[in-house]
Amino acid sequence: MRLRHPDGQTVHVATVVSVENVKDVRGLLRRLDTAVVPQRQRLLADVLSISLRLGPILATTLASSIGLRRRLRTELASRSLEVVTLDAGAEATPADGTWRSWWLYTLDLARVLVDLMPEDSNHGSVSTTLPRFGTDQAETHREIAARLLSDLSAGLTEVAWHTGRLVRVAVEAAPQTLVSGSQDIVALLDRADPSRIGACLSPAHLMLSAESATQAVTRLRRARLSVVKVRLGRHDDPEQAELARTMLAAVLGGPHADCDHLEVDDVAELDAARDELGVVGLDGAADPPLPGIGRAAA
């Protein structure tokens, strides 16, 4: 779903499609045909935005074959599906459990995404968690993660140089990971390029860290970090819904859209998301999107 912010920027609202256990393109297409295309048809949507949660095996396969990426993009277009964001969920971490494999997996997702995005979109996003590998102290892992995130910035810059398209990585706070809240994101991204790496905020996870949306967004702005993606909570949970409204007001309620990639868990959440976004002035966007990657506060 595409919505337009009053400043003219298009905001993409994508539905997560969990395919982390799918090993090949054929299996992915079967999953889309059975679970996603019927939902798009039921919604009478011209185009449905989806966020693929790819596992490491398929991500590596696609990253190593431009032919497969082009085939997948064609197949997506033929089904009236578009992809501007990918999701490396906590369940999709590399099987060998090493930081190097996590780094390669995340960069593979960026390489895949640049060839899946529609022609009229010039930037994309990949959200990721930072898992705990091994039994070392958390501080040791945080130091490794901070160094690799800095290296990841350079890898994303190389992808942009070769393709002319920008992919940003959004680090998400989540249970059982190295990042429990926005304060951890600020500390970990101290050496990373803020134009390449930012934050993914989730009402559900902010609730667990006892952090308000205003606190999280303010802390990120002070560190000159962008909110790359917002993962909306369930509208039938009153506490999550209220936190989501506060978050949307913080990142989209101003004169400019500070975040233009939003994610919902399933198609059933799209109508609720449209209502919430309408409150902050977003409406349907039929025209081609204006370029924009969200804006970090000055």
Phi, psi and omega in degrees: 000131176251132175235155182247128176284153178305338179279000178099348182282141177276135176249123180268130175245109187253145175266130179290132174240110184278110179228032184293341179265000179278133187257345183214169183295322180300316178295323178298316180294322176298319179297317179296318183293327184271329188245339188248309182303316178301325179292319177298318180294322179295324180282351184058035181273133176297316178220137178248126176277131179232151175245109183280128174263086185277141173278166183301323183295310180291324178299317179293319179300313181291320182295334183268000183220105178294331178296317178294321180296317179294321178298316181296320178298317178297318180294322177297314181297322181293339179261008182058043175243144177229149182232119173239356180214145175240159187230113174265083183293165181299332181284348187253025180288153182303143186294328184279353171062048176235154180294325179295319179293325176297316180298314180295319179298315181295319179291325175301317180299320178296318179296322178293315188297322183299334180265356177261337185296146177294160185302326186269013175242129185251006177208154180220181181216150175232121177264144184212152169258167178246095186289166173265118179254130175076195186245008179296163177300146182303324182296325177297316179295321180296323178294317178297315181298319180297319179294317181290328176294324175295317177295325179297325177304317180294321178296321178292325176296320178295319177301315180296322181294321182282330188249341185076011180236141184261131170239128176251148179258134180249116180274127185251137171283135182202155178299150176062025175235180180284347186244114181256347181190182184295333179295325177291322178298315179300315181294318183289330184265016182300326182256357182275157178284115183293345176279350181247330186226133179216213187243151168246122182253141181226125177305318182299318182282330174295324177300318182294329180266006180054042182240133180278159178299319180297317178299314182296311182296319179297317180297319179293319180297318179297330177272004180059040176251144182269151166272102184284323182214145171243126177258107185287144178277186182280133184288341181274002172257107187304320182292316177296319181297319179293319179294322178296318178299317179297318180295316180297321178296324182289321186261341184234352185277353180272190181291340179232154177277113179278353178207133182235012174237113178243155184224138174238157186290324183204173184298328181299337181276350185296316181297319178296320179296319179299318179297315181296320181288331176298329179297327181264016169094010179271142177224184182298144181238104179266336182280161175302144184289149171282151177294149179170148182232026188078162185228124172285143180293147179287000000 
